[in-house]
Amino acid sequence: MRRLGRDDHGCYETYRNFLETRPAPVCANILICLIHQTNYLLDRLIR
């Protein structure tokens, strides 16, 4: 998990199989969590 941000393969193709095998509500929840985490990290960076 900690190495995800270090890979150069951060494109949709990398996560395509994972997202296409999950139901839509689960994918939506994952994306919402990622948005919140990104927002938190950006807020910390700004401070």
C-alpha positions in Angstrom: 0.0 0.0 0.0 2.8 2.5 0.9 4.5 1.9 -2.5 1.4 2.9 -4.6 2.4 6.5 -4.8 5.9 5.7 -5.8 5.1 3.8 -8.9 5.2 5.5 -12.3 2.1 3.5 -13.4 -0.6 5.7 -11.9 -2.9 5.5 -14.9 -6.3 4.0 -15.1 -4.9 0.8 -16.8 -3.1 0.0 -13.6 -6.3 -0.2 -11.6 -8.7 -1.2 -14.3 -9.0 -4.8 -13.3 -9.6 -3.8 -9.7 -12.3 -1.3 -10.5 -14.1 -3.3 -13.1 -14.5 -6.3 -10.8 -16.1 -4.4 -8.0 -19.7 -3.2 -7.9 -20.3 0.5 -8.7 -21.2 1.6 -5.2 -17.9 0.1 -3.9 -15.9 1.9 -6.6 -17.7 5.2 -5.8 -16.9 4.8 -2.1 -13.2 4.1 -2.9 -13.0 7.2 -5.1 -14.7 9.4 -2.5 -12.2 8.2 0.1 -9.3 9.0 -2.2 -10.7 12.5 -2.9 -11.0 13.1 0.8 -7.5 11.9 1.4 -6.1 14.0 -1.4 -8.0 17.1 0.0 -6.6 16.5 3.4 -3.0 16.2 2.1 -3.4 19.3 0.0 -4.7 21.3 3.0 -1.7 20.2 5.0 0.7 21.1 2.2 -0.9 24.6 2.0 -0.6 25.1 5.8 
